[in-house]
Amino acid sequence: MQVAELPPTAQVVAEVIGRDMTLRLARAVKFRSLYVPKYLPTRHWLRDVLGDQAAETLAHEFQGMQLPLARCSNVYRADRDRKILAMREQGQSAKDIACALDLKESTVWTVIYRKRRAH
């Protein structure tokens, strides 16, 4: 899945900080709008979520702006499901997959069963 497959509001951000960082940011933002400060202090939650380089890049590009940001739940879920299925194909147990991806084992089984029903 490329940047173009993200919701339009997330695409704008992804073109600046990349797809993975945008998904990380979308999961961290509690509201669907993000204020990017004109000056990014040394201790700021954006630095915690994105790391210094991506946070600085975001702040430089969108300083002082209120950005709408889609949740990207469908994109995140599709990525997660692909990882689960790939790990399962490699022979890993549902319990090991759940532990590795910090998920409930029941979530892993749901993805596996859904894939089986689709075929």
WOQUI-V821737 format. One record per residue. N is the residue number from 0. RES is the residue in one letter. PSI is psi in radians with two decimals (999 if undefined). NEAR is the number of other ideal C-beta (glycine too) atoms within 12 Angstrom. D_LAST is the distance of its C-alpha to the last C-alpha in Angstrom with 2 decimals. Layout:
BEGIN
N,RES,PSI,NEAR,D_LAST ; N,RES,PSI,NEAR,D_LAST
END
This chain:
BEGIN
0,M,2.21,23,21.67 ; 1,Q,3.11,14,25.28 ; 2,V,-0.69,23,28.22 ; 3,A,-0.37,14,27.61 ; 4,E,-0.07,19,24.34 ; 5,L,2.75,33,26.43 ; 6,P,2.63,26,28.13 ; 7,P,-0.71,17,31.45 ; 8,T,-0.52,23,33.68 ; 9,A,-0.50,39,31.89 ; 10,Q,-0.71,27,31.97 ; 11,V,-0.77,25,35.75 ; 12,V,-0.72,37,35.89 ; 13,A,-0.55,34,33.28 ; 14,E,-0.35,21,35.41 ; 15,V,-0.82,28,38.20 ; 16,I,-0.03,36,36.73 ; 17,G,2.77,23,33.27 ; 18,R,-0.87,27,29.73 ; 19,D,-0.73,25,29.46 ; 20,M,-0.62,30,32.88 ; 21,T,-0.73,39,32.12 ; 22,L,-0.69,36,29.06 ; 23,R,-0.75,28,31.30 ; 24,L,-0.77,40,33.98 ; 25,A,-0.62,36,31.79 ; 26,R,-0.50,23,30.75 ; 27,A,-0.47,22,34.43 ; 28,V,2.15,29,35.98 ; 29,K,-0.55,13,36.57 ; 30,F,2.96,14,37.42 ; 31,R,0.30,17,35.92 ; 32,S,2.47,16,39.04 ; 33,L,2.15,32,40.47 ; 34,Y,2.20,21,44.15 ; 35,V,2.01,32,44.86 ; 36,P,2.68,22,48.44 ; 37,K,-0.63,12,51.01 ; 38,Y,2.21,14,51.91 ; 39,L,1.85,27,49.38 ; 40,P,2.83,15,51.27 ; 41,T,-0.69,11,50.85 ; 42,R,1.73,10,49.24 ; 43,H,2.54,20,46.64 ; 44,W,-0.49,18,43.18 ; 45,L,-0.64,35,41.71 ; 46,R,-0.67,22,42.95 ; 47,D,-0.70,17,41.33 ; 48,V,-0.78,24,37.90 ; 49,L,-0.32,32,37.97 ; 50,G,2.82,19,40.62 ; 51,D,-0.82,19,43.96 ; 52,Q,-0.86,17,43.08 ; 53,A,-0.66,28,40.23 ; 54,A,-0.75,33,42.25 ; 55,E,-0.73,25,45.31 ; 56,T,-0.80,26,43.44 ; 57,L,-0.81,37,42.00 ; 58,A,-0.68,28,45.47 ; 59,H,-0.75,20,47.17 ; 60,E,-0.62,20,44.93 ; 61,F,0.44,27,44.73 ; 62,Q,2.26,20,47.93 ; 63,G,0.16,14,49.12 ; 64,M,2.63,20,46.17 ; 65,Q,1.97,16,44.04 ; 66,L,2.23,32,40.44 ; 67,P,2.46,22,37.74 ; 68,L,2.04,34,34.58 ; 69,A,2.69,29,31.13 ; 70,R,-0.55,25,29.27 ; 71,C,0.46,34,26.26 ; 72,S,-0.74,17,24.07 ; 73,N,-0.66,18,20.91 ; 74,V,-0.81,29,21.68 ; 75,Y,-0.80,27,22.47 ; 76,R,-0.74,21,19.34 ; 77,A,-0.74,18,17.10 ; 78,D,-0.80,25,19.29 ; 79,R,-0.80,28,19.16 ; 80,D,-0.71,27,15.39 ; 81,R,-0.73,18,15.37 ; 82,K,-0.77,24,18.17 ; 83,I,-0.85,33,16.61 ; 84,L,-0.64,26,13.49 ; 85,A,-0.74,19,15.98 ; 86,M,-0.66,25,18.30 ; 87,R,-0.73,26,15.86 ; 88,E,-0.45,13,15.00 ; 89,Q,-0.01,13,18.81 ; 90,G,0.13,10,19.09 ; 91,Q,2.58,20,20.57 ; 92,S,2.77,17,20.59 ; 93,A,-0.65,25,19.52 ; 94,K,-0.76,18,23.26 ; 95,D,-0.69,17,24.16 ; 96,I,-0.81,31,21.62 ; 97,A,-0.76,25,22.97 ; 98,C,-0.78,16,26.46 ; 99,A,-0.61,20,26.00 ; 100,L,0.10,26,24.54 ; 101,D,0.89,12,26.83 ; 102,L,2.91,24,24.19 ; 103,K,2.54,16,23.98 ; 104,E,-0.58,20,21.95 ; 105,S,-0.58,14,20.38 ; 106,T,-0.75,23,19.13 ; 107,V,-0.81,30,17.44 ; 108,W,-0.66,20,15.77 ; 109,T,-0.77,22,14.67 ; 110,V,-0.75,31,12.95 ; 111,I,-0.81,27,11.29 ; 112,Y,-0.68,18,10.18 ; 113,R,-0.69,16,9.05 ; 114,K,-0.74,18,6.78 ; 115,R,-0.71,12,5.49 ; 116,R,-0.52,9,5.42 ; 117,A,-0.32,10,3.81 ; 118,H,999,8,0.00
END
